[in-house]
Amino acid sequence: MNRVPIDFLDSMFEFSGVSKDGLYSSLIQMGKKHLKTKAMKDIWTPENPTQNYCYVVAEFVYWYVAPYDSTAWALTVPSYDTLHRFVKWPDGTIVDLSCEQFYDWSEIDYSKAKRRMFLQTGCKGPSKRARLLAELMGYSEIVDKSPPKLEI
């Protein structure tokens, strides 16, 4: 088993300012109920709370934590049937708070990722699941994603 290096994972939590314990606790509270498919629900456990929650976690990070001009990304993980989601800050820093869900870290190749926005809300705000996660995490304000106004 080749898990994500803990120092790498912890550095993303520290960089983003998101509480690792708070995120895990909130995902455990959400449980299987908020996963989309039976297959996702069947493999989720409280011991691996980010399992199949990468979309929701990335969406939460994008809307409630990431600064203006951050971007949403997706990549294919060979041993999974779905895309893996994460956020990239304007300076290129990757924030992937659910990457430890994978047992084989070597399958995560960020260089093959493509920009992909969240679709279910028409890119107009967070989904119900992301709003629920934000509420459980104690976040209420969405980060302003509009371009800064230029003074002339």
N, C-alpha and C positions, 0 to 999 in steps of 0.2 A: 504494500500500500504506500503510495507516494502522496501524502497529504500536503496541503498548502503550508508553507513555513509560517509559524505563528507570528514571528516578528514582522513578516510582510503583511499579514492580515491585521495585526494590531496597529501597524503604521497607517493603514487606510482608515481605521476607526479614529485614530488620533488626529490625522489630517482633516477629516471631515467634521470632527467634533461630535460624532454620534456615539452614544454609550453602547458598548458591546453587550453588556449585561441587560441593559434596557431593551435593546433590539431583540435579543434572544427571548427574554421574558414576554415581550409583547407578541412575538410569533408563536410562542407556546400557548398564550391566551387565545390567539386566533385559531390555533390547532388545524385539524384537517378540514374543518367546515368551509374555510375560505379558499380552498384549492379548487381548481377548475375541473379536473377529470378524476375518475375512479382510480386510474393508474397512479396519478400523483398522490392521491389520498392514501393508497395502499402502501406506499413506501415512506411516507412522512412519519417521523417519530419526534418526540420531545428532545431526544438526545441529539438530533440533527435538525434543529428548528428552522434553518434556512432552506432545507431541502424543498425544492420546487417553488420557493417563494422569491426567486431572483427577480422576477418581473415586478412584483409588488415592492420589494426592497429598493430596487433601482428607481422605480417611480417615486417612492417616498423620498429618496435621496435627491432626485432631480427637482421635485416640486418644493420640498420643505427645507433643504439643506444647501444644495449646490448654488453657487453664484450665477449671476447673469452670464450668458454665453457658454455655459456648460452644455454638453451634448449627451444624448442617450445612444448607447451602442448595444449591438447584439453579435453573438458569435455562435457557431455550431460546435457542439461538443460531441465528438464521435460516438461515445457510448450512450448518449441521451437522445431521445426522440424530439427534443424541443430546443429552442434557442436559449442561450444564457444571456442575461441582461446585466449591464453595468453602466456607470456614468463616468464621463471624462470631464475634468475641470478645464477651464480655458487655457491653463498653462500645460495641459497634456497629462496631468496626474490622473491616473486611473483610480476610481473608488468603486470597489467591488466588494460590498459587505456580505455577500452570500457565497463567495468563492470556496469557502471551506466545506460546502455541501458535497463537493466532489471527492471521491476516494482516490482518484488518480489525477493529481494536479498537473501532470505532464500533458494532459489533454487540453488544458486551457492555453490557447495561443492568441493573445490579445492583438497580435499583428494581423490576424485574419478577420478581425471584427469589422463590422460595417455600421455606419450611423443608421439608427432606426428609432424613430420616435414612438411614443406610446399611442396606440390607436383607438382604444375603446371610448375615449372621451373626445375624439376629434382634435386632439392636441390642445384642448381648451382648459385643461385643469386635471387634477388627479382623479382617479377612479374611486369608487366606493371603498375598495379594499385598501388603497393607499391612504385614503382619508381615515379609515379605521385604524390602520397602523400608526399614522401620525397622532391620532387622538390617544391611543394607548401609550405612545412614546412621550406624550406631553407637548406636542407641537400643534400650534393652531394657525400660524401665519405662513402663507405660501410666499416663497421668495419671488420678488418681482422679476419677471422674465422679459420685460419690455426694454428696448435699447435705451441707454442713457440719453437724456436730452442735451443737445449741443447748445451751448450759449454762443450767441453771435453779437 
